[in-house]
Amino acid sequence: MEDVRPFFEYLHKFIPLSWDEFTNDIYPYITIRSFGKKELINKAGEVENYLNFILTGLIRKYYKKGHEEVVTQISVEGQITHAHESFHGRQPSDYYMEAIEPTTLASITYDDLELIYSRSAKMERLGRLVTIFAMLSRDKWHMDMIKLTPRERFLKFVERNPDLIQRVPQKQLASYLNIQPETFSRFKHLLRRKR
């Protein structure tokens, strides 16, 4: 059995879930998928068919605006990621998802997730709680993008994710934080001087 315990522990935060329930009701539907650095996980125009839990690695979600890639999400180990609108709406995605570094996912297809939900009220409730958490997290991020200044966004991000400054290319982080690359460099330089 691939080490999917981090996925079990993630789900257990939402609802008391025994290891037996996980191995009987969820594990049989998990597919382990691995992607190399810069490999696409999902493309715009395709229907997202997988809900993904990141076991190792980093993923960016972005859309193309002309020749520019606009990063809307950076997901790390221990997080669920997918093209929400496409996965839940069964419509072609507007987003690309790409591994920033070698990445391993515990993935469940849309059809298998529906089967898991149909097994019990507990599984359906678990799915609802995970979905609500994802929606609230996205709303909070969007509010930060509106309310905070570029400098405040940068400092908040660095405080919460200090390791990502080293792991994610600067251009992608600047796009994600909606900060001009030159401004991002200046903030990063000020951060080094403070240390």
FILOMI-778967 format. One record per residue (C-alpha): residue in three letters; x, z, y; residue number from 1. Coordinates in pm, whole numbers. Each point is the difference from the previous one (the first is absolute). Example, Ala and Ser with C-alpha at 12.3 -4.5 7.8 and 13.67 -1.06 7.14 Angstrom:
<nodes>
- residuo	east	up	north	num
- Ala	1230	780	-450	1
- Ser	137	-66	344	2
</nodes>
This chain:
<nodes>
- residuo	east	up	north	num
- Met	0	0	0	1
- Glu	144	-111	335	2
- Asp	44	295	236	3
- Val	-333	-14	179	4
- Arg	-15	376	57	5
- Pro	39	-49	380	6
- Phe	-325	-202	-8	7
- Phe	-171	276	-198	8
- Glu	123	262	250	9
- Tyr	-122	-213	292	10
- Leu	-350	-29	-150	11
- His	-2	368	-93	12
- Lys	23	88	372	13
- Phe	-349	-143	49	14
- Ile	-179	146	-302	15
- Pro	96	234	-287	16
- Leu	111	-248	-265	17
- Ser	149	95	-335	18
- Trp	288	-195	-150	19
- Asp	-230	-89	-294	20
- Glu	-262	-143	238	21
- Phe	268	-204	170	22
- Thr	151	-133	-323	23
- Asn	-341	-77	-155	24
- Asp	-199	-127	300	25
- Ile	260	-154	233	26
- Tyr	334	-66	-172	27
- Pro	-132	-271	-241	28
- Tyr	-89	-212	306	29
- Ile	337	33	177	30
- Thr	238	-295	8	31
- Ile	359	68	105	32
- Arg	123	-279	227	33
- Ser	349	-42	146	34
- Phe	104	-207	300	35
- Gly	342	-86	141	36
- Lys	104	39	361	37
- Lys	-195	-241	228	38
- Glu	-226	-108	-290	39
- Leu	-363	-61	93	40
- Ile	-253	224	-173	41
- Asn	-306	-168	151	42
- Lys	-42	-304	226	43
- Ala	-242	-78	279	44
- Gly	-277	-224	-133	45
- Glu	-5	175	-339	46
- Val	-253	263	-104	47
- Glu	178	335	-45	48
- Asn	-63	97	-359	49
- Tyr	208	320	-27	50
- Leu	-17	352	132	51
- Asn	367	109	1	52
- Phe	166	340	-14	53
- Ile	367	-21	99	54
- Leu	220	170	-260	55
- Thr	327	-116	162	56
- Gly	81	-216	298	57
- Leu	-154	-112	327	58
- Ile	-265	-257	93	59
- Arg	-94	-159	327	60
- Lys	-338	-158	71	61
- Tyr	-5	-266	272	62
- Tyr	-181	-304	133	63
- Lys	139	-309	166	64
- Lys	-73	-76	365	65
- Gly	159	-337	63	66
- His	363	43	-110	67
- Glu	-14	378	48	68
- Glu	-59	250	-282	69
- Val	-209	295	122	70
- Val	54	308	-219	71
- Thr	-315	211	-35	72
- Gln	106	242	-272	73
- Ile	313	141	-160	74
- Ser	-63	185	-325	75
- Val	245	220	-190	76
- Glu	28	175	-335	77
- Gly	-300	217	-72	78
- Gln	-249	-209	196	79
- Ile	-277	-240	-95	80
- Thr	10	-345	154	81
- His	-202	-319	-24	82
- Ala	-167	-252	226	83
- His	-307	220	51	84
- Glu	-239	-258	143	85
- Ser	82	-255	-268	86
- Phe	1	242	-293	87
- His	-329	173	82	88
- Gly	-174	-305	153	89
- Arg	124	-248	-267	90
- Gln	98	-242	278	91
- Pro	329	-186	58	92
- Ser	251	225	174	93
- Asp	133	-54	352	94
- Tyr	312	197	-97	95
- Tyr	326	-44	-182	96
- Met	147	295	-187	97
- Glu	375	-3	-62	98
- Ala	248	235	-165	99
- Ile	252	117	261	100
- Glu	225	125	-280	101
- Pro	-30	-13	-382	102
- Thr	-343	148	-70	103
- Thr	-191	122	-306	104
- Leu	-378	33	12	105
- Ala	-264	162	-218	106
- Ser	-279	-252	51	107
- Ile	-367	-12	-102	108
- Thr	-209	-317	27	109
- Tyr	-328	-4	189	110
- Asp	-202	-52	-323	111
- Asp	183	282	-179	112
- Leu	-53	232	296	113
- Glu	-373	-71	-20	114
- Leu	14	88	-373	115
- Ile	177	328	78	116
- Tyr	-268	86	258	117
- Ser	-275	-75	-251	118
- Arg	143	245	-256	119
- Ser	-113	313	185	120
- Ala	-127	143	326	121
- Lys	334	181	31	122
- Met	196	-328	-4	123
- Glu	-238	-156	251	124
- Arg	38	304	228	125
- Leu	378	-19	-32	126
- Gly	-10	-365	109	127
- Arg	-221	84	296	128
- Leu	233	281	116	129
- Val	311	-218	-26	130
- Thr	-173	-282	192	131
- Ile	-118	238	275	132
- Phe	353	143	32	133
- Ala	142	-352	40	134
- Met	-263	-89	263	135
- Leu	64	318	199	136
- Ser	377	-53	-12	137
- Arg	-40	-356	132	138
- Asp	-235	114	276	139
- Lys	244	273	105	140
- Trp	283	-255	13	141
- His	-209	-242	208	142
- Met	-86	282	242	143
- Asp	370	87	36	144
- Met	70	-367	80	145
- Ile	-257	16	281	146
- Lys	65	348	141	147
- Leu	378	44	-29	148
- Thr	264	-165	214	149
- Pro	263	-211	-181	150
- Arg	250	286	35	151
- Glu	-250	255	-140	152
- Arg	-80	-233	-293	153
- Phe	370	-41	-73	154
- Leu	74	375	11	155
- Lys	-304	89	-211	156
- Phe	96	-260	-260	157
- Val	363	118	-16	158
- Glu	-111	364	-29	159
- Arg	-231	-80	-293	160
- Asn	218	-265	-170	161
- Pro	367	59	85	162
- Asp	129	-189	-307	163
- Leu	-193	-318	83	164
- Ile	217	-65	306	165
- Gln	278	-81	-253	166
- Arg	-216	-166	-268	167
- Val	-215	-240	204	168
- Pro	146	-287	206	169
- Gln	-18	81	372	170
- Lys	-199	-314	85	171
- Gln	-271	98	-252	172
- Leu	-17	359	129	173
- Ala	-28	-123	360	174
- Ser	-287	-228	-102	175
- Tyr	-174	279	-191	176
- Leu	26	236	298	177
- Asn	-101	-279	241	178
- Ile	321	47	200	179
- Gln	217	-282	137	180
- Pro	323	-27	-208	181
- Glu	219	68	309	182
- Thr	-201	312	84	183
- Phe	22	114	-363	184
- Ser	382	-39	13	185
- Arg	12	206	319	186
- Phe	-210	278	-157	187
- Lys	221	-3	-310	188
- His	312	22	219	189
- Leu	-147	298	191	190
- Leu	-77	166	-332	191
- Arg	367	-32	-109	192
- Arg	119	150	331	193
- Lys	-231	300	-43	194
- Arg	154	89	-337	195
</nodes>
